Amino acid sequence: MIYRFLTFGVFAAVLAVIAVMGYQVKSLSDKNDDLTTRLAQSKLQSTMQANIINQFSADREYMDQLLTERAIRSAKEKSKLNETIKNLKDDIRNIQCTIPQSITDQLREPY
């Protein structure tokens, strides 16, 4: 009779262990599914952020190119303007202008 209770106790213990293990497997399976879903969302978000960073990098390179072209164009225009001013100053040096004495006298009169 004790042998029967002992056999029943061992059998019940084995069933309890199997039930606990089954519950833990189900719990871990649910947790694994949740983590897999979160991982997929994280990968998607990471990909989106990488695309945004790439777009910003391309935009920055384009803006750098525009600014460089603008600086070069501005330097050329400034050089051309300085050359024009120099030529005009040289032209003015060769011009002689005489103001008639009557006009000079009128300018010296008080208002």
Number of C-alpha atoms within 10 A of each C-alpha: 6 7 8 9 10 11 12 12 12 12 12 12 12 12 12 12 12 12 12 12 12 12 12 12 12 12 12 12 12 12 12 12 12 11 12 12 12 12 12 11 12 12 12 12 12 12 12 12 12 12 12 12 12 12 12 12 12 12 12 12 12 12 12 12 12 12 12 12 12 12 12 12 12 12 12 12 12 12 12 12 12 12 12 12 12 12 11 11 11 11 10 10 8 8 8 7 6 6 8 8 9 9 9 10 9 10 10 9 7 5 5
